[in-house]
């Protein structure tokens, strides 16, 4: 299975958020943590970005988003 990893500028564009707001969302559990793709490079799986954007569009509450983030990050561990 091939998964595309999106770098920060694309993720910010997809989300319509600033860099500081994006990292604040991660701290608050409202977005998944990045995956390491190199010594100084991180990114986010495209499916996670799309899923979280869809949840926001659907009007999910912050608590529902936090639960979704936990599920997405757990799925990363079982995918390998």
N, C-alpha and C positions, 0 to 999 in steps of 0.2 A: 504494500500500500504506500503510495507516494503522498506526502503531505507537504504543501507549500508553507514556507515560513515567511511571514511578512516582517520587514524591518520597521523601526519606529516611525519614520516619516509617513509611510503608507498607512500604518495603523492609526496615526493621528488624523490623517485625511479621511479615512473610512469612518472614524468615530466623530469627527468634528470637534475634537477637544484639543486643548493646549497640552504641551508636554507636562507642565506642572500639574494640571488637572488629571491627566492620565495616570501619573505616578501616585497622585493622591488617591485616586480610585483604587489602585492596586493595594495601597496601605489600608484602605477601608474595606477591602475584600469585595469590591465591586467590579474587579476585572482580574483576569488571571495573571499570574506572575510570568515574566518572560522565560523562554528557554535559551540556554547557552548554545550558540552555534559556532563559536570560535573563542579565542583567547580574550578578545575585547569586543565581541559581537553577540547581540541577543536579538530575539525576534519572537513572534507569536504565531502559532498555527492558524492558518486562514479560517479553518472551520470554527475555532473558538471565537475569533473576532466576529464572524458572521452570526454565530449563535447568540452572542451577547448583544449585538446590535439588534437582532430580531426580537430578543426579549425586551429590550428598551422600547422598541417600536410598538410591541404588544402591550405596553403599559405595566409591565411587571414591577412590583415593589422592590425596594432595596433589599429587603429580607429574601425575597424570591431570587433576586440576582445573586446574592451571597451564596445561597444554596446551590444555584446553578454553577457558580465559580468552583465550589468545592467538588461538585460532580465532574466538571471538566478537568480539573487538576488531578483527580483520582483516576480518571480515564486515561490520562497520560501514562501513569505508572503501569496500568494493565495492558496498554497497547504494545509495549515492547516485548 
